[in-house]
Amino acid sequence: MPLYIKIEVTGSLGSSYTYESFDLIQFFDEKNTLISISNANLVSHNYINRASTTDTAKWFVPSDGNVPYDTPSNKGILIIKMPDTTRFIGKVAAKSYSNTGGASQIEVFHSYDNGINYSSDGVIIFTTISQTKELLVRIGVTNKILLSSGDKYYSTNKQYGETAPFMTSNTTPSGTVTSSDNSATAYLSFDGSHGSASGAGWYKTFTSGDWLCYQYPSPIVIDAYLLAPINYSNLSVQAPKTWKIQGSNNGSTWIDLDVQTNIVYSAVDQGVGKLFDFSNNTPYLYYRILITANNGSTSLSIGELRYYKKYNKLISADSMDESFFISNGIDMLNDFNQNIKSIKEIIHTSLISGSGKIFEHTIDLSKRHTNKITLG
């Protein structure tokens, strides 16, 4: 079933002119992963000026701001057909126009009937130029799974455990930070501040092959990390775009653990960053990021780099209602095949499940002391 999104753009910021313009629109799934869209997904729009495909493409990626403007009715309208793989949209992010006269409001709608009838999902209101704002939405459906055993319902919740302290120098309070340029302030990318000002992170002239390394006091398993641009102006253009996360036990022989290519950072990610998971069961003493491309600047910077060890929290409840099902249901049975570090118990009094259907299947999960799976 195709999912269509309609964007209505109205109002004006700081000018008598009404351009109905905005700089960026982006969509994120339930895991806060950016959904890639382009001109190929743009079904129609009513913009008159700067309306070539080169210009309309700028709506969907961070750009120079020379976006389309002016419409016949003082209301900009975009119709977007989301990729067929889109099951759920959890967030819409938009950036206001970089000059006065840009739109002050963006309303988001969705449709499942080929764009015939639309339902409103909310409004983004801008108060100044070049402002990035987010709208949390629930568009689409996700499959959810709960396990039941006896009179209890069980789920798991993925947690990310910190593995290193917030650094106050390259060697304190513990571990050692090094970099390809021997920077004395490389530790600023591990200080927990997410780079709240210009220069508040590792910064250098970019050269392909630059690296930033953290040495633990003893070998440790890492299987996730967060990478954030410096949270200042538009320094996301300095953030890494293509890189490897590598592990080593001697500082000279490196094993590739995760490879990322063409990761676009924008103002939405400044001070927040992106979270990456990968598979690894081997303890390493050294972990480093090896960077071969950034997001377009002649400089390279990282606001924050945090390494994590994933674990699961077991969630149990004495009953199941729709809210618990949506909030705590897992996507895959493999989510139960993880180390459980903590337990959270929820007490419910309601068994109402309003929308959707519940299917029960008896399966053999005796090794987990579980005898039934509830699918919905």
N, C-alpha and C positions, 0 to 999 in steps of 0.2 A: 504494500500500500504506500504510494508516494506521499512524502511529507512536503508541503509547501509552506513557506514563510512569507508573510507580507510585512513590509516595513513602511510605515507612514511617518513622514518627516515634516514638521511644521514649526512655526514660531521663528523669532529672530533674536540674536544676542547682540546687544549694544549698538544697534544701528537702525535707521529708518528703512534700510534696504532689507529685503527678505530673499535670501539666496536658496533656502531649503537645502543647504549643503552640510555635509559632515565628512569627517576624515576616515573613519574606520568602523566596520561592523564585523564581529567575530562570534562564533558559536562554540560552546564547549559541551562535552557529553557528561554522563553522571560521574565520571572519574576526573573531571576537570581537564580532560584532554582536548586540545583544539581540534575541531572538525574542519578539515581542509575544504574550502570552497573557492571557486574562481568564476571567471566569466562564463564558463561552461554550465554553471548552475543558475546563472542569471536569466530568468525567463523573459522579463520585461522591466522597463522603467520609463518614466516620463520626463527625464531631464533633457534640457535643450542645449546648453552650452558645455563645452569640454565633455562631450558625450561619446567620444570614440571608445573602442574596446580597450585601448591603452589607458584611457582615463578611468573607465568604469572598473577596471581590474584593481585600481588603487583603493577601492572601497574595502577590499578583502585582505590586504596585507599592509603593514606599515609602509608609508610612502612619503613623497615630497609635499603632499597636501594639495596638489593641483588636481582636485577632484571635480566631478560634474557639479553644475549649479544651475539654478532657475528652472521652474516648471510652469506650465500654463495656468495652474490653479492655486499657486502658493501652498501646494501640498505635494511633497515628493513621495513617489510610490515606487517601491521595488518589489518584485515578485521573484522569489528564490526557490528553486526546487532542490531540496537537500539531497546529498548523495544517497543512493539506494541502501547503503550500509548503515545509515543513521537510524538508530533505534530509539534514541532518547537525547533530548537537549536539556541540560540542567542550568545553563547560564548563557546569557547574551551580554557581550561587552561592546561598547561603542565609544568613539572619541569625537568630540565636537570639532567644528571647523577651526582652522588655525587663524582666521581673521574675523573681524566683526561682521555681522550680517548673516552668519551661519545659523543653522536651526537650533532652537532651544529645547526641542522635544522629539523623541523617537518612540513611536508605539509599535509593539511587536504583536503579530497575529499568526495563527497557524491554521492549516486546513488539511484534511485527509481525503477530500472529495475533488481532487484536481483543481483546487482553487476556486470552487464555486461558493462555499460558505466558510467564513473565517471566524475564529474565536480569539478574543483579545487575551494576551498573556501578561500585559503590563506595560508601563511607560518608563522610559529613561528621560530624566529632566536635567538639562545642562544649565549651569549658572555662570560659566565663563568659557572663553575660547580654549582650545587644546586641552579639554578636560576629558579624562577617561572615567567612565562610570559603568557599573555592572547591574544587570537585572537577573535575579534568580527565578528560574521558571521550571516547570515540570511538563515538558512536551514529549510525548511518546510513551512507550511502554518498555519495561524491563522484566525479564523472567526472574522470579525469586524462589529460593529454596529454603525450607526449614526442615530440620530433623526433629522427630518426636520419639521419645522413649518413655514408656510409662505414662505419667501424667505431666511430663515436662516437654517444652519445646526448646530447641537448641539452635543457635547460630554462632557464627564467629565474626569478629571484627578485627581487621588488620591494623596493627599498630607499628609505629616506627620508633625504635629505641635509639636514643643518642649514643654515640660511641666515643666521642671526644669532648673535652671541655671547651668553653669559649676561651680562645687564646688571647693573651695580653702582650705577648711578644712571640718571636719565632720559636722560642723554647719554653715558654711558661704559659700555664701552670704545668703541663706535661705534654710529651710528644715533641716533634720537631717539624717545622714548616720550612720547606726549601722551594726554590723556583729556578727556572731556566736563566733568569737574569740576576740571580743572587740578591734579590730584593730584601732589604732589612724590614720592610713592612708588608711582606707577603701574608703574614698572619692576619691582616685585616679582613681577609676573605674567610677566616675561621673564627671571627670574634663574636658572632651571634647577632650583629647589628643589621645584617642584610644590606649594608652599604647605604646608610641614610643620608650621605652627602657626597659631593664630588670628591674623588680621591679616597673615599672610605672603603677601599677594597684593593685587591692587587691590580696594578695599573702599569702598562708599558706600551711601547711602540710594538705593533703586532708583527710577528714573524711566524710563518708556518713551522710547526714543531715546538712552539712554546709549551711549557709544562709547569704545573703547580702540584707539589707533593706534600703529603702528610705522613710522617713516620710515627707509628704507635709505639708505646713502651714495650709491648709484646704482641705477637701475631694475633689477629682478630679476624672474624668473618664479617664481611660487609656485603650486603646484597641490595642496597638502595642508596640513593643520594638526592639531594636538592641542589639545584644550580640557579642562582638568582643574579640578575644584572644589578649594577649600582642603582640605587633608588634616588636618582637626581637627573633633572632635565630629561633628555632623551638619550641617555647613555646605554640604552639597550642595544644600540647599533655597535657597541664595542663588545657585546657579549659573544661567547663562543657560538658557532653555528654547526661545526663538524668536529667531533672529538672522539677520543677513546678514554675509558676508565681502565687503568691497568693496575695489577698487583705484583708485588715482588717481595722476596724474602732476603735479598742481598743488595738491592738498590741498583743492580746492573742488568739482571735478566728479568724482563717484564712479560707478564701474561695478560692478554686482552680479556677483559671481563665484560665490557659493554661498549658498543659502538653506536654513536648517534650521528646522523647525517642530515644536513639542511634543516636544523631546528631553528625556527624563526622566533626571536624574542621581540616583544613590542612593549610599549609603555604599560600595557596591562600587567606585564610580568615584573615590572620594576618593584623591588622590595618584597616580592612574593615568590617569584621563581617557578620552576617546573620540577616536579618530582619524578624520578626515574627508578623503576625496579629492574633487577636482573637476577639471574640464577648464579649462585656461588656458595659452595660448601667448604672452601679451602681457606684457612686462616693465612693472612699475609701481614707482614710487618709494615710494608710501604704500600700506599695507594696514591696514584697520581692521575691527573687529567692531562692528556696530550692533545693539543689543539692544532688543527690544520686549516681552519677557516673561521672567520667571525662574521658578524652581521653587517659588514660593509664599511666599517671605519678603518682608518690607518692605525688606530689604537686598539688595544685589547684590555679589557677589565673584567673582573669577577667580583660582584658585591658580596656573595656568600656561597660557600661550598660546604655542605654538611653531609657526612656519611652516616648511614643508618644500618641497623640490623633489624629485619622484620620479625615480628612474632604475632601470634593471634591471641586475642582475648575471647574466651568462651562466654557466650551470653545465654542464659537460661531464663525461661519464664514459665509460670504456672498456667498460663492461658495465652491465646493468640487472637489479636484483633487486627484490623486492617492497618492501623498505624504501625504496630509492631512489625507486621509482615513487610510493609514497604520500607520501613527504616532499617530493619535488621536482617531481612532475607539476603542470602548469599546468591551469587551468580553461578557458581560452579561447585560441584561436590569436592573438587580438589582443594577448595578453601579449607576443608576440615583436615586436610593432610599436612598440618603445620604444627609446630611446637606451641603448646598452650602455656602462656606465662601468667595469666591472671583470669579471674572468673568474675562476671557481673551477673547478678540475679535481678530480674525484673518481676514485680508482682502485678498481675492484671486482674481485673474483675469482669472484663467484657470479652465476649467471644464473637462479636459482630464483625463480619467481613462484608463490607458493602458492595464494592465493585469488583469485577473480575471473577474468576472461577477457581476453586480449589480441587485438585486431583490428588488422591492418595494412592500410593503404590507400596506394597510390601517388598522389601529387598533385604538381602543378607549383608548386614554390616555388623556382624556379631563381634568382630575384633574391636569395634568402637563402642560396644555395648549399646547399639542402636538397632531398632527393629522396624522403623517406618520412616519414609521420607514424604514430606508434603510439598507438592509442586503447585505453583500458581503463577 
